[in-house]
Amino acid sequence: MHAEIGPHGLHPNEYLRKCGVLYRPELPVSYHFSIVSKARKWKTNSKTWKKNWNLCLACEYDRLIGYSNMHLETWQEICRQVGIEGTFSSINKCKKAFAGIHVNIIDVLDCWNTNDVPRRFGNAHELAKYTKTTNRTLSRHIVKKDKILKILMRQIF
């Protein structure tokens, strides 16, 4: 499930398109955002940076997953994206497959258009350490509104 290149090289992520970022599918969405944040001189973790980071990632999530989160095919694709082997005949079976999986949600989005699989962690503590160190978080308000994100979310703070 690869995203199409936007018209005239514009980014298919609505937020990044509004910022004028040209689309390069081999680069992760977080890299595209870093270009914008550096150009606009947003300090990492400032209110402005966090607000725009969450807007950008929410837009990317909706583009790739969010609007079709009630379809079995979407759940199966997410299983494939995070490296879960097997065939799943129902959404419930996909949800159960996620039970012991610890991945960073931002890493999942960054790897989506590549053949890469996001790094999987042995437990929630390792995931928490990585997430805090790399600052790769998504607002809880966004996560709690979505069925798939709720399944992937781990208590890390």
N, C-alpha and C positions, 0 to 999 in steps of 0.2 A: 504494500500500500504506500506508494511513493507520491508525494505531493507534486502537483504540476508547477512548472515554472510560471511565474506571473508574467503578464504582458510587458514587453519591452524590458525584461530583466528586473521588473519591480518585484519586491518580496510578496509572496502570497499571504504572509501574516499581515493582517489589516493594520495593526499597530506600527509595525516596521515600515510598511508601505507609506503610511502617513508621515513617518519620519524621513522618508526619502532614501531608505537603504536599498541598494540593489541586491537582488537575490543570487546567492551562490549556494546551491543545494548541498554541496559537500561540506559546508561550514555549519556548525550547530547554531541553534537560535540564541543561545547564551553569548556566543561570539558576536553575532549580529547586534545584540543588545549592547555589548561592551563598546562597540563602535559608536553607537548613539550616545551612550553615557559619557564617554571620553570627549566626544565632540561638544556636548552640552555642559561639560564640566560638573557633572553630578558626582558628589562624593559618595563612595560606596557606603551603604547603610543609612544614608541621609533619608529624610522623609520623602523627598522628591524621587530619589533613586528607588526606594522600596515601592512607592506607588507605581512608578513606570515599569519596574521589573515585573511586578505582579500583573499589570495590564498586558505587557508583552507576552508573558508566559500563559496567562489565561487565554489570550487570543490564539496562541499556538496550540494549546490543549484543545480548545474548541474546534479549531481547524482540523486537527488530526483525529480527535477522539470524541470530544464532548457532545456534539450534536447527534451522534449515533450510538450513544452508550446503552441503549436498550436492545441492540442487535447482537445476536450470538456471534456473528462474524467479527464484530468489533472486539468482543471479549477474546475470541480466538486469536485475533491479530495481536492483541496486547500480550497474551501468553507467549506467542512466538517472539515478539519484540524483546521480552525480558528473558528469553532463553528457556522457557518451560516446554519440554518435549511432550509430545503426545497429542491425541485427538480428544476433543472435548465436545460432547453432544448436547450440553446445556450450559446456560450461564452459571448455574449453581456449581457445576463441576469445574468451571473456570475459576470461580471464586474460591473453591476449596484448594485448587492448585496454587493460588496465591498465598495461602495461609503461612507457609514457612519461608516465603520469599521476602528478602529485604533489599530493595533497590531505591535509589534516589529518584524521585519523580522527574526532576530536571534532567537527570542523565537519560531517562527514558525518552523524553522529548528531544534531547540533543542527538540521540542515536537513531531516531525514527527513520530518517531518510538515508541511512547508511546501512551497511551490512554488519555494523558493530552491535554488540549486545552490551547493555549497560552493566556496570560492575555490580555483582551481587555480593552482599555481606552475609557473614555467618550468623549474625544476630542483630537485634535492634541497637545494642550498645555500640557496635562497630559502625553501623549506619549513622547513628547520632553523632559520633565523633567526626566522621567524614563530613556530614552535613554542616555541622558547626564550623569546622575548619575551613571549608570551601564556601560557606555562605550560600549554599544552593537550596534555598527554602522557597516555599510557596505559601501565601497567606492561608491561614486556617479557614477564613471566611470563604475562600474559593474552594478549598478541599471539601469542606463539610456539605457543600451544595451538590456534590457530584458522587454518584454511586461508585464509579470506578476509582476515583481518587480516594474515597473513604476506605476502600479495600486495600489500596497501596499504602495509605498513610500509617505510619508507626508513631507511637509516643516517644519523642526524642528529646523534648525539652522539659 
